[in-house]
Every structure is written in C-alpha cells, then in structure tokens.
Amino acid sequence: MTGSDGGGFAADALLRVRDPRTGRDERALAPPTRAGLADTLAALRHAQPAWEALGAAGRAAALRELAVQIALVQDELVEALGHDTGRRTESVMEVQAVLGGLARWGAAPTETGGAAAGAPTALPWITARSAERPYQLAAVISPWNFPLLLGTIDLIPALAAGCAAVVKPSEVTPRFLAPLRRALDAVPALAPVVALVEGGAEVGAALVDAADVVCFTGSVATGRAVAERAARAFVPAHLELGGKDAAIVLPGADLQRAASAILWGATANAGQSCLSIERVYVHRKVFDEFTGLLCDRADALGLAWPDLDAGGIGPLIDPAQAAVIREHLDDAYEQGAHALVGGTVEELGGGLWCRPTVLTAVHHGMRVMAEETFGPIVPLMSVYDTDEAVRLANDTSYGLSAAVFAADEDAALAVARRLDAGAVSVNDAGLTAFVHDAEKNSFGMSGLGGSRMGAASIRRFVRRQAFLVNNGPKDDPWWWDAAPR
C-alpha cells in the first residue's frame, strides 16, 4: 500500500475492469486525482457536522429513505453485480441483505450525541455524565467477492453514528457504484456525506492516511498492511480478514440437512467468501454415509454457464485467486488426495470456472487444509471422536466462523463453545452471511477490532466523553491552599 508523490494515482490508472464470464477487459478504472480526492474528503468533512446535528432520529429517517431509493434501483444493482461477479442468486441476496441492514438501523436509532444523566461516582460530591461523539470521517475499503454487501455493511452503522464516509470497493468489482450513487443522490441529507471512489491500492492507502477510522475487509496480507499504515496515521482500523472455516458432523446429526447446508456453505458464490466452509471433519461412524450424500448433491450442482440461470456455481471472479485454487489442488493431489466430484479449474468462454469439488484422503500438511482456498472445494476428514474433531478444527491460524452438526442443539452448542471462532452456526452453515444481529469478534488472523455485527457495531465509529461535575463543597480536599499567607 505505497503511494506516489505525483498528482495522480498512476498505478491505479493502469487497472482495468474485467468480465469474469468472458475474461475480457471492458474498461479502465477511473480513480480520482490526488487533488480531486483531497477535495472530495474535505467536502465530506465540511458536511459532517450538519449530518451529526440531525440526531439519531433524523439520521435513521434518512437511512429509511435510502432503503426506498435502493429498492427502486435494485434491478440495476443486481445487473451490475451480476456483470462484475458472473452470478445472479447471490447478487439478489446481496441487495436484500443491504435492505435488511438499512431497515435494522433505520428502525432503531441510536443516539450518540446527547449526554447521559448524571451518575454517582466514588466521590459523593462528583457526578459523571457521558456522551458519544462520532469520528468525522470513516473510510470503508471493501473486497470483490460481495461488492455491494461488504461495501455497505460498515457504511450503514458509520452513517447511523453520525460519520461522513468514503467507500472504495475492490478495483475488480466497481460497477455497483453507479446505481448506488443514484440512490444516495436521491436522499438530500445523505448525498453530501457519502463519497464512492474507484481505485486500487494507491487510493486505498491515501484513504487510510486521510480518514479518522478505517474499516477494511480482505486478505490477511493486505489487512496487515492497512493496520500498519493506520498505526502510523494513528487512527483505529477494524479488520475483517480471511478464514478457513471448519464444519464438524457428529453421530446423531441429520445427515441430509448437514450435507445440504455444508454444500451451500462451501460453494455459494463459488466458494469465494471469507466464511466459506473449507474444512469438514466427520465422525468415522457417519463418514461414508455423509460423503455419499454430499457427493450426490455436489455432482448435481451445475455451473452458471452458458447463461446466468444454467446452474448455481458462477465463475471465479479474480484470475489470481483461480491460480491459488489450482496450486492448492495440485499440492493436495501430489500428497495423495482424491477428488470424488469435480477437481479442476477449467476455462469456458474465456472465463475461469471450478465445479464443486469434494476431496478425501486429505491431511493438515496440505495447503488446501491450512491456507484460505477461496473456491468451491470441500475437503473431508474422518475423525475418531469429538475431541479429535475439535482439536483439528482449532488447528489453524484463522478463527472467523465455523459450523457444528449434532443430534440436538445442546450437543452442538457444547462442541461450539470449544471452537476458536467468532461465530458458530449450529445445525446450519454460513449463517453470519445473513444474520447480522449477533455481536461477534474474529479470532486469530481472521480480524482485529470491534464487532461489525449486532447493535454494538456502531461503537466502532464513536468516541466516548466523560464530564465530571463538581457540585459539592467549595473546597476539594486535594486543592492547593491558595489563601494568602
């Protein structure tokens, strides 16, 4: 994340927007000039006090109005997302998830500016009041796998808190910005306090330098660079990074349900999700039956080719990630793994695709079991008992989320509490993609900072003030005696 001293973002100007279904570059990226970006951010700071002064109720009303405007352009958003990602079902779900987030924050305004009533302290003549003040400018830097959802999941609570905000999505998938900008421009209170900018690493670096708080979603490597740069700028950074999510299947679980849920959790969006199921540990007593059920379902799940509605699995969006998937598969095969279904990255119509792939004979010395694969790959390991399943599930540097399937809720929760993961789906998989109400923190290398889920997510965008009020006797016991001698 290094920048240049010139007037523009020269490296970003060379980036082009690619169609993942055809592999063709369709247009050059349009990053702002350095001077233009500085003017944009100055305008956001200028407009922020009025937005903060609206109060929680006024901001909530504006977010409800934004939901109406996004609903009006939802077909355009789905089309733009489909163009950038090559899939339809998940694009529709993204728009619905954003509308759900707006409804949640619009229905429950959280006041951040008013001081609380006085509270007693350890000193009887001192009372304490408090207030929350938003950071003036929040920067949201989001990835390519869910462009709209991950571009707004931090934007919406930042706005609810009273911040102005700038969003820079991945240079791979920026098309949704145009319809989103039209929706924002239709809400007079919001339009001046939200900027949407294209650009690559240089623009992202400039935003980290200029913002008061940063939210980044992406890889561990880039997240580390963001954190280091934010530390030099002395601003907080909230990081949602990679995952290597595990699923555990135990005796007594509904295996039909587990097979369907795990296949969805591992292959939705062609597995291009930080919370994809990337490792599955199945008790030896049910391993063969579960494997058969999973393979039958995976074999029936087709590619969205030659058109978007032909099947459920879209293309691999980023060619660089397709190369990683190939490397992980080759490494696994060289060490003895077998693909029961799928197993290769293929080219169709100029795009890169990977059918759902079920791997067996895998172990933790393989890259596919240790590193984030980010593809529709489902490695299965047979385990002797629950303790082995938990030990292997926790044998990772990541800790984003996980899943447990057991005979009943209590049995599953007993295992879930032993997992080093921020969110655990019980008798389901990948629920944090849709359920944003529960507060959680990432474990290990999967993230840093406050929860982006639940009501507490707004706390990332405010600073707390304390007002200590002396309403007691004239002289405090620790004052200097200022009387003349």
C-alpha positions as CSV (number, residue, x, y, z in Angstrom):
1,M,0.0,0.0,0.0
2,T,2.5,2.5,-1.1
3,G,1.7,5.7,-2.8
4,S,3.5,8.2,-5.1
5,D,4.2,11.8,-4.7
6,G,2.7,12.8,-8.1
7,G,-0.6,14.4,-8.8
8,G,-2.4,11.2,-9.7
9,F,-2.6,7.5,-8.9
10,A,-0.5,6.3,-11.8
11,A,-0.6,2.6,-10.9
12,D,-4.3,2.6,-10.5
13,A,-4.9,4.3,-13.8
14,L,-3.5,1.1,-15.5
15,L,-6.1,-1.2,-13.9
16,R,-9.0,-2.4,-15.9
17,V,-12.4,-3.8,-15.1
18,R,-12.7,-7.5,-16.3
19,D,-15.8,-9.5,-17.1
20,P,-15.3,-12.8,-15.2
21,R,-17.6,-14.8,-17.6
22,T,-15.6,-13.9,-20.7
23,G,-12.2,-12.9,-19.3
24,R,-12.3,-9.7,-21.4
25,D,-11.2,-6.3,-20.0
26,E,-14.0,-3.9,-20.6
27,R,-12.9,-0.5,-19.4
28,A,-10.2,1.3,-17.5
29,L,-10.6,2.1,-13.8
30,A,-11.4,5.7,-13.1
31,P,-9.5,6.7,-9.9
32,P,-9.6,10.3,-8.8
33,T,-6.6,12.5,-8.9
34,R,-4.9,13.2,-5.6
35,A,-6.2,16.8,-5.7
36,G,-9.7,15.6,-6.6
37,L,-9.7,13.0,-3.8
38,A,-8.5,15.7,-1.3
39,D,-11.3,18.0,-2.4
40,T,-13.8,15.2,-2.0
41,L,-12.7,14.3,1.5
42,A,-12.6,18.0,2.5
43,A,-16.2,18.3,1.3
44,L,-17.3,15.3,3.4
45,R,-15.7,16.8,6.5
46,H,-17.4,20.1,5.8
47,A,-20.8,18.4,5.5
48,Q,-20.4,16.1,8.5
49,P,-21.4,18.4,11.3
50,A,-24.8,19.0,9.8
51,W,-25.3,15.3,9.5
52,E,-24.3,14.7,13.1
53,A,-26.6,17.5,14.2
54,L,-29.6,15.7,12.7
55,G,-29.5,13.4,15.7
56,A,-30.2,9.7,15.7
57,A,-33.8,10.0,14.7
58,G,-33.0,12.3,11.7
59,R,-30.3,10.0,10.5
60,A,-32.5,6.9,10.9
61,A,-35.1,8.6,8.8
62,A,-32.5,9.3,6.1
63,L,-31.5,5.6,6.1
64,R,-35.1,4.6,5.7
65,E,-35.3,6.9,2.8
66,L,-32.2,5.4,1.3
67,A,-33.8,1.9,1.6
68,V,-36.7,3.2,-0.5
69,Q,-34.3,4.5,-3.2
70,I,-32.2,1.3,-3.2
71,A,-35.4,-0.7,-3.8
72,L,-36.1,1.5,-6.8
73,V,-32.7,0.7,-8.4
74,Q,-32.4,-2.9,-7.1
75,D,-32.7,-4.4,-10.7
76,E,-29.8,-2.1,-11.8
77,L,-27.7,-3.2,-8.8
78,V,-28.4,-6.9,-9.4
79,E,-27.4,-6.4,-13.1
80,A,-24.2,-4.5,-12.1
81,L,-23.3,-7.2,-9.5
82,G,-24.0,-9.9,-12.0
83,H,-21.8,-8.3,-14.6
84,D,-18.9,-8.0,-12.1
85,T,-19.2,-11.4,-10.4
86,G,-20.9,-13.6,-13.1
87,R,-23.6,-14.9,-10.7
88,R,-27.3,-14.0,-10.1
89,T,-28.6,-15.7,-7.0
90,E,-26.0,-14.2,-4.7
91,S,-26.4,-10.8,-6.3
92,V,-30.1,-10.7,-5.4
93,M,-29.3,-11.8,-1.9
94,E,-26.7,-9.0,-1.6
95,V,-29.3,-6.4,-2.4
96,Q,-31.8,-7.9,0.0
97,A,-29.1,-8.1,2.8
98,V,-28.4,-4.4,2.3
99,L,-32.1,-3.5,2.5
100,G,-32.3,-5.6,5.7
101,G,-29.4,-3.7,7.2
102,L,-31.0,-0.3,6.4
103,A,-34.3,-1.5,7.9
104,R,-32.5,-2.6,11.1
105,W,-30.6,0.7,11.6
106,G,-33.4,2.8,10.4
107,A,-35.9,1.2,12.8
108,A,-33.7,1.5,15.9
109,P,-32.0,4.9,16.0
110,T,-29.1,5.1,18.5
111,E,-28.4,8.5,20.0
112,T,-24.7,9.3,20.0
113,G,-24.6,13.0,20.8
114,G,-26.7,13.6,23.9
115,A,-25.1,13.5,27.4
116,A,-26.5,10.9,29.8
117,A,-28.0,11.8,33.1
118,G,-25.6,12.4,36.0
119,A,-24.4,9.2,37.7
120,P,-22.8,9.0,41.2
121,T,-19.0,8.3,41.5
122,A,-16.8,7.1,44.3
123,L,-16.6,10.7,45.5
124,P,-20.0,11.8,46.7
125,W,-19.7,15.4,45.5
126,I,-18.7,14.4,42.0
127,T,-21.2,13.2,39.4
128,A,-20.4,11.8,36.0
129,R,-22.2,12.5,32.7
130,S,-21.2,11.0,29.4
131,A,-21.7,11.4,25.7
132,E,-20.5,9.8,22.4
133,R,-19.0,11.8,19.5
134,P,-18.7,10.2,16.1
135,Y,-15.4,10.2,14.2
136,Q,-15.8,12.8,11.5
137,L,-14.6,10.7,8.5
138,A,-14.8,6.9,8.1
139,A,-13.1,5.1,5.3
140,V,-14.6,1.7,4.1
141,I,-12.3,-0.4,1.9
142,S,-14.1,-3.5,0.6
143,P,-13.3,-6.6,-1.4
144,W,-14.5,-8.1,-4.7
145,N,-16.5,-11.2,-3.5
146,F,-19.6,-9.5,-2.2
147,P,-19.1,-6.0,-3.6
148,L,-22.3,-4.2,-2.5
149,L,-22.9,-6.0,0.8
150,L,-19.3,-5.6,2.1
151,G,-19.2,-2.1,0.7
152,T,-22.2,-1.1,2.9
153,I,-22.0,-3.3,5.9
154,D,-19.7,-0.8,7.6
155,L,-21.0,2.2,5.8
156,I,-24.5,2.0,7.3
157,P,-23.6,1.9,11.0
158,A,-21.0,4.6,10.4
159,L,-23.7,6.8,9.0
160,A,-26.0,5.9,11.8
161,A,-23.3,7.0,14.3
162,G,-23.1,10.4,12.5
163,C,-19.9,10.0,10.5
164,A,-19.3,11.1,6.9
165,A,-17.9,8.2,4.9
166,V,-16.0,7.3,1.8
167,V,-16.3,3.8,0.3
168,K,-13.7,2.3,-2.0
169,P,-14.6,-1.1,-3.3
170,S,-12.2,-3.5,-4.9
171,E,-10.9,-2.4,-8.3
172,V,-12.1,-5.9,-9.6
173,T,-15.9,-5.2,-9.0
174,P,-16.8,-1.5,-9.0
175,R,-19.8,-1.4,-11.3
176,F,-22.4,-1.2,-8.5
177,L,-21.2,2.2,-7.5
178,A,-23.2,4.0,-10.3
179,P,-26.7,2.8,-9.2
180,L,-25.8,3.1,-5.5
181,R,-24.7,6.7,-6.2
182,R,-28.0,7.5,-7.8
183,A,-29.8,6.1,-4.8
184,L,-27.7,8.2,-2.4
185,D,-28.2,11.4,-4.5
186,A,-31.9,11.0,-4.1
187,V,-31.6,11.4,-0.3
188,P,-30.7,15.1,0.2
189,A,-29.4,14.6,3.8
190,L,-27.1,11.7,2.8
191,A,-25.7,12.8,-0.6
192,P,-23.2,15.3,0.9
193,V,-21.7,12.9,3.5
194,V,-21.0,9.8,1.3
195,A,-18.4,9.5,-1.3
196,L,-17.9,6.5,-3.6
197,V,-14.5,6.2,-5.3
198,E,-12.8,3.8,-7.7
199,G,-9.2,2.9,-7.4
200,G,-6.7,0.3,-6.4
201,A,-4.1,0.0,-3.7
202,E,-2.8,3.6,-4.0
203,V,-6.3,5.1,-3.5
204,G,-6.8,2.8,-0.5
205,A,-3.5,3.9,1.0
206,A,-4.5,7.5,0.6
207,L,-7.8,6.9,2.3
208,V,-6.1,5.3,5.3
209,D,-3.8,8.3,5.6
210,A,-6.8,10.7,5.4
211,A,-9.5,9.1,7.5
212,D,-10.3,9.2,11.2
213,V,-11.3,5.5,11.4
214,V,-10.8,2.7,8.8
215,C,-12.8,-0.4,8.1
216,F,-11.2,-3.0,5.8
217,T,-12.4,-6.3,4.5
218,G,-10.0,-8.5,2.6
219,S,-7.0,-10.7,2.8
220,V,-4.7,-11.1,5.9
221,A,-1.7,-9.8,3.9
222,T,-3.4,-6.6,2.8
223,G,-5.1,-6.3,6.2
224,R,-1.7,-6.3,7.9
225,A,-0.6,-3.5,5.5
226,V,-3.7,-1.5,6.3
227,A,-3.2,-2.0,10.1
228,E,0.5,-0.9,9.8
229,R,-0.4,2.2,7.8
230,A,-3.3,3.1,10.1
231,A,-1.0,2.8,13.1
232,R,1.4,5.3,11.5
233,A,-1.5,7.6,10.9
234,F,-2.6,7.0,14.5
235,V,-6.2,6.0,13.5
236,P,-8.2,2.9,14.6
237,A,-8.5,0.1,12.0
238,H,-11.2,-2.5,12.1
239,L,-10.2,-5.5,10.0
240,E,-12.4,-8.4,8.8
241,L,-9.9,-10.8,7.1
242,G,-9.6,-14.3,5.8
243,G,-11.0,-17.6,7.1
244,K,-10.5,-21.3,7.0
245,D,-13.9,-22.3,8.4
246,A,-14.4,-25.8,9.8
247,A,-17.6,-27.8,9.9
248,I,-18.0,-30.7,12.3
249,V,-20.5,-33.5,11.7
250,L,-21.2,-35.8,14.6
251,P,-23.3,-39.0,15.1
252,G,-27.0,-38.3,15.5
253,A,-26.9,-35.3,13.2
254,D,-29.4,-35.1,10.4
255,L,-27.0,-36.0,7.7
256,Q,-29.3,-34.9,4.9
257,R,-29.5,-31.5,6.4
258,A,-25.8,-31.4,7.1
259,A,-24.9,-32.3,3.5
260,S,-27.2,-29.7,2.1
261,A,-26.0,-27.0,4.5
262,I,-22.3,-27.7,4.1
263,L,-22.5,-27.8,0.4
264,W,-24.2,-24.4,0.4
265,G,-21.7,-23.1,2.9
266,A,-18.8,-24.3,0.9
267,T,-19.8,-23.5,-2.7
268,A,-22.1,-20.4,-2.5
269,N,-20.6,-17.7,-4.6
270,A,-18.3,-20.4,-6.0
271,G,-16.7,-20.6,-2.5
272,Q,-15.4,-17.1,-2.8
273,S,-16.3,-16.0,0.7
274,C,-14.2,-15.5,3.8
275,L,-16.8,-17.5,5.8
276,S,-16.9,-20.5,3.3
277,I,-16.7,-23.9,4.8
278,E,-13.2,-25.0,3.8
279,R,-12.6,-28.0,6.1
280,V,-15.1,-30.7,7.1
281,Y,-14.4,-33.2,10.0
282,V,-16.9,-36.1,10.0
283,H,-17.1,-38.7,12.7
284,R,-16.0,-42.1,11.4
285,K,-19.3,-43.7,12.2
286,V,-21.2,-41.5,9.7
287,F,-18.3,-40.6,7.3
288,D,-19.3,-42.9,4.5
289,E,-23.0,-42.0,4.6
290,F,-22.3,-38.3,4.8
291,T,-19.7,-38.4,2.0
292,G,-22.2,-40.1,-0.3
293,L,-24.9,-37.6,0.4
294,L,-22.6,-34.7,-0.1
295,C,-21.2,-36.1,-3.4
296,D,-24.7,-36.7,-4.8
297,R,-25.6,-33.1,-4.1
298,A,-22.3,-31.6,-5.4
299,D,-22.5,-33.6,-8.6
300,A,-25.9,-32.2,-9.3
301,L,-24.9,-28.6,-8.8
302,G,-24.1,-27.2,-12.2
303,L,-22.2,-24.2,-13.5
304,A,-24.0,-20.9,-14.4
305,W,-22.9,-21.5,-18.0
306,P,-23.6,-20.7,-20.8
307,D,-26.0,-18.3,-19.1
308,L,-26.6,-17.0,-15.5
309,D,-29.5,-19.3,-14.9
310,A,-28.0,-22.5,-16.2
311,G,-26.7,-23.5,-12.7
312,G,-25.8,-22.4,-9.3
313,I,-22.0,-22.0,-9.5
314,G,-20.7,-18.8,-11.0
315,P,-17.2,-18.1,-12.4
316,L,-14.0,-17.5,-10.4
317,I,-14.1,-13.7,-10.3
318,D,-10.3,-13.0,-9.9
319,P,-7.8,-14.8,-12.1
320,A,-5.2,-14.5,-9.3
321,Q,-7.5,-16.5,-7.0
322,A,-8.0,-19.1,-9.7
323,A,-4.3,-19.6,-9.7
324,V,-4.3,-20.2,-5.9
325,I,-7.1,-22.8,-6.3
326,R,-5.0,-24.7,-8.9
327,E,-2.0,-24.6,-6.6
328,H,-3.9,-26.0,-3.7
329,L,-5.4,-28.8,-5.7
330,D,-2.1,-29.7,-7.3
331,D,-0.4,-29.8,-3.9
332,A,-3.2,-32.0,-2.5
333,Y,-3.1,-34.4,-5.4
334,E,0.7,-34.7,-5.1
335,Q,0.2,-35.7,-1.5
336,G,-2.4,-38.4,-2.2
337,A,-5.7,-36.6,-2.0
338,H,-8.6,-37.8,-4.2
339,A,-11.4,-35.8,-5.9
340,L,-14.7,-37.7,-5.7
341,V,-16.5,-34.9,-7.5
342,G,-15.1,-32.1,-9.6
343,G,-11.4,-31.4,-9.1
344,T,-10.1,-28.9,-11.7
345,V,-10.2,-25.3,-12.8
346,E,-11.5,-25.1,-16.3
347,E,-11.9,-22.3,-18.9
348,L,-15.3,-21.8,-20.6
349,G,-15.9,-18.9,-22.9
350,G,-12.8,-17.1,-21.7
351,G,-13.9,-17.2,-18.0
352,L,-12.4,-19.5,-15.3
353,W,-14.7,-22.0,-13.5
354,C,-14.4,-24.6,-10.8
355,R,-17.1,-27.2,-10.3
356,P,-17.9,-28.2,-6.7
357,T,-15.0,-30.4,-5.6
358,V,-15.2,-33.0,-2.8
359,L,-11.7,-34.1,-1.6
360,T,-10.9,-37.1,0.6
361,A,-7.6,-38.5,1.9
362,V,-6.5,-35.1,3.0
363,H,-4.4,-34.0,6.0
364,H,-3.2,-30.8,7.6
365,G,0.1,-30.9,5.8
366,M,-1.7,-29.9,2.6
367,R,-2.2,-26.3,1.6
368,V,-5.9,-26.9,1.0
369,M,-6.3,-27.7,4.7
370,A,-4.2,-24.9,6.0
371,E,-4.4,-21.8,3.7
372,E,-7.5,-20.0,2.6
373,T,-8.5,-21.5,-0.8
374,F,-11.4,-19.3,-1.7
375,G,-13.0,-21.7,-4.1
376,P,-15.8,-24.4,-4.1
377,I,-13.5,-27.0,-2.6
378,V,-14.8,-29.3,0.2
379,P,-12.1,-31.4,1.9
380,L,-13.4,-34.2,4.1
381,M,-11.5,-35.8,7.0
382,S,-12.8,-38.8,9.1
383,V,-12.2,-38.3,12.8
384,Y,-12.3,-40.8,15.6
385,D,-14.3,-38.8,18.1
386,T,-15.4,-35.3,19.1
387,D,-12.2,-34.4,20.8
388,E,-10.2,-35.1,17.6
389,A,-12.7,-33.0,15.6
390,V,-12.3,-30.0,17.9
391,R,-8.5,-30.3,18.0
392,L,-8.3,-30.4,14.2
393,A,-10.9,-27.6,13.8
394,N,-8.8,-25.4,16.1
395,D,-5.5,-26.3,14.4
396,T,-5.5,-23.1,12.3
397,S,-4.3,-19.5,12.4
398,Y,-7.7,-18.4,11.4
399,G,-10.9,-18.0,13.6
400,L,-13.7,-16.3,11.6
401,S,-16.6,-18.8,11.9
402,A,-17.4,-22.5,12.0
403,A,-20.4,-24.9,11.9
404,V,-21.4,-27.9,14.1
405,F,-24.0,-30.5,13.3
406,A,-25.1,-32.8,16.1
407,A,-28.0,-34.7,17.4
408,D,-29.6,-31.7,19.1
409,E,-29.0,-28.1,19.9
410,D,-27.4,-28.8,23.4
411,A,-25.0,-31.3,22.0
412,A,-24.0,-29.0,19.2
413,L,-23.6,-26.0,21.5
414,A,-21.3,-28.0,23.8
415,V,-19.0,-28.5,20.9
416,A,-19.4,-25.0,19.5
417,R,-18.2,-23.5,22.8
418,R,-14.9,-25.3,22.4
419,L,-14.1,-23.8,19.0
420,D,-11.8,-20.9,18.5
421,A,-14.1,-19.0,16.1
422,G,-16.1,-15.8,16.3
423,A,-19.4,-17.2,15.1
424,V,-20.5,-20.8,15.0
425,S,-23.6,-21.9,13.0
426,V,-25.5,-24.7,14.8
427,N,-27.0,-27.3,12.6
428,D,-26.5,-24.9,9.7
429,A,-23.6,-23.2,7.9
430,G,-22.6,-19.7,7.0
431,L,-25.3,-18.0,8.9
432,T,-23.3,-14.9,9.6
433,A,-23.7,-14.1,5.9
434,F,-27.4,-13.4,6.5
435,V,-27.8,-12.9,10.3
436,H,-26.1,-9.7,11.3
437,D,-27.8,-9.2,14.7
438,A,-25.4,-11.0,17.0
439,E,-22.2,-9.4,18.2
440,K,-19.0,-11.3,17.5
441,N,-15.3,-10.9,17.2
442,S,-12.9,-12.7,14.9
443,F,-10.3,-15.0,16.4
444,G,-6.6,-15.3,15.3
445,M,-5.6,-13.9,12.0
446,S,-9.3,-13.5,10.9
447,G,-9.6,-10.0,12.1
448,L,-9.0,-7.2,14.6
449,G,-11.1,-4.5,16.2
450,G,-14.7,-4.2,17.2
451,S,-17.6,-6.3,16.1
452,R,-19.2,-5.4,12.8
453,M,-22.3,-7.4,13.8
454,G,-25.0,-6.5,16.2
455,A,-26.0,-3.3,17.8
456,A,-22.5,-2.8,19.2
457,S,-21.1,-2.4,15.7
458,I,-21.9,1.3,15.9
459,R,-19.4,1.7,18.8
460,R,-16.6,1.4,16.2
461,F,-17.5,4.8,14.9
462,V,-17.8,6.9,18.1
463,R,-15.5,8.1,20.9
464,R,-16.9,8.3,24.5
465,Q,-16.6,11.5,26.5
466,A,-16.9,11.8,30.3
467,F,-18.0,15.0,32.0
468,L,-17.0,15.0,35.7
469,V,-19.1,17.6,37.5
470,N,-18.2,19.1,40.9
471,N,-21.4,20.0,42.7
472,G,-20.1,19.7,46.3
473,P,-18.4,21.9,48.8
474,K,-16.4,25.0,47.9
475,D,-13.0,23.4,48.6
476,D,-11.9,20.0,47.3
477,P,-9.5,18.1,49.7
478,W,-6.7,18.0,47.1
479,W,-6.7,21.6,46.1
480,W,-3.7,23.8,46.9
481,D,-4.5,26.2,49.7
482,A,-4.4,29.4,47.6
483,A,-5.2,31.7,50.5
484,P,-2.6,34.4,51.0
485,R,-0.3,33.9,53.9
